Amino acid sequence: MKKKLIGALRKVADNPYLNLSAGMILILTAVVEIINSSEEASIGAHHGVLMFGILHAVTALPEILHGVDELIKADEEL
């Protein structure tokens, strides 16, 4: 039972589309917060969330791009 649960959690955690979506959501919410607090000249947690969102989204891109490359190669072979 534990192995199935751990396997399911690993699939969710390693899903590049979920990681990209989570990163994009973090970026979007941080940008909105930065825009809303643009009158203040201080660095807040939203700046860190923006950086984390960018890092999270960028780490998902290589796996997604590899999949796209494989699809292109398979299409060319047909």
N, C-alpha and C positions, 0 to 999 in steps of 0.2 A: 504493500500500500504506500509506504513512504517513498519507494523508488519511483512509483508512478507519479506521485505528487511532485517530487523533485524534478522528474523529467518534464512534467507539464510546466512547472515554473521556469525551468531552463529554456524551454521553447519560447515562452512568452518573453523572457528577459533577453534572449538572443535574436528576437524578431527585428530585422532592420527597419521594416516599415513602421512598427510600433515605436522604435527608438527615434526614427526620423520625425514621426508625428509628435511625440513627446517633446522633442527638441524644438520643433516649430511652434508648439503651443507655449513653451517657456519663453521663446524669443518674442512672440506676439504679445504676451501679457507683460513682459518686462518693458518692451518698447512703449506700450500704452502707459505703463506706470511712469516711465521716464518722461514721456510727453506731458503727463498730468503734473509732474513735479518739476517741470523745467524752470519754473520761477525760482526755485530754491537752488542754490549753488553748492549743494552737498552731495557727496557720494553715498548712496544707500544700498540696501540689500538687493534692490532691483537691478543694479548694475552687475552684481555677482550672478544673479539669476540669468541675466542676458548672456554673460560669458559662458555659464554652464549650459544654457540652451544651445548656443552656437557650437560648443564642443560636443554636445550630445548629438546634434544633427549631423555634424561633420563626420563623426565616427561611424555613422550608419551609411554614409555615402559609398565607401569603397565596395561593400558587399552588394549594394543595390546596383552599382555600375558594373560590377563583375557579372551579375545576373543579366543585365541588359546586353553586355558583350556576348555572353553565351547565347542569348536569344538571336542576336544578329548573326553570329556564326552559324547557328542551326538553320536560320532562314536562308542564308547564302548557299548552304549545302543542298537545299531542296531544289 
